[in-house]
Amino acid sequence: MIFTFSEKMKGGTLLTEKLAREKWNHPCLHNVLRAEEDKEMLKDDDLALFHSFIIKHEVRVLNVAGPRESEAPGIGGAVERFLLRAL
């Protein structure tokens, strides 16, 4: 699971996706969040896609990736809110 604030991944986030898909043959789901997002602002479609991904790929361990907080201020809190609601 890759979380970003932008549709376009770069740097280590992009490398993580490439390695997961090409080297380890792991499925990836990229979710673009809004920095100011709170529980009420989460998109139901994103939650449904996340749940479908978990079921389809029989996920037992979820790896979470994305840019560093220093590169995307607020990403940690946005990811935490998403996961708390989704799980």
Rosetta blueprint (number, residue, H / E / L):
1 M L
2 I E
3 F E
4 T E
5 F L
6 S L
7 E L
8 K L
9 M L
10 K L
11 G H
12 G H
13 T H
14 L H
15 L H
16 T H
17 E H
18 K H
19 L H
20 A H
21 R H
22 E H
23 K H
24 W L
25 N L
26 H L
27 P L
28 C L
29 L L
30 H E
31 N E
32 V E
33 L L
34 R L
35 A L
36 E L
37 E L
38 D L
39 K H
40 E H
41 M H
42 L L
43 K L
44 D H
45 D H
46 D H
47 L H
48 A H
49 L H
50 F H
51 H H
52 S H
53 F H
54 I H
55 I H
56 K H
57 H L
58 E L
59 V L
60 R L
61 V L
62 L L
63 N L
64 V L
65 A E
66 G L
67 P L
68 R L
69 E L
70 S L
71 E L
72 A L
73 P L
74 G L
75 I H
76 G H
77 G H
78 A H
79 V H
80 E H
81 R H
82 F H
83 L H
84 L H
85 R H
86 A H
87 L L
